[in-house]
């Protein structure tokens, strides 16, 4: 049996806006842009800048890599920890 999402994606009678809404927001992963957005966020909100430039202080993974913190998330929220190892940057 096919997945219902596959059926929706193939149906020409369903509006693309609806299809995109079901998929969820598009996430962009770009280390430089995400770091710049986090810097702007912190400056605008007068918040401390806890996040590293790219690699986690603890596990060494790039926090802005795919599956981590997207450009959109860096633009909209304060990063306080690693999305991979969950190490806090503010303790």
Secondary structure, 3 states (H helix, E strand, C coil): CCCHHHHHHHCCCCCHHHHHHHHCCCCCCCHHHHHHHHHHHHHHHCCCCCCCCCECCCCCCECCCCCCCCHHHHHHCCCCECCCCCCECCC
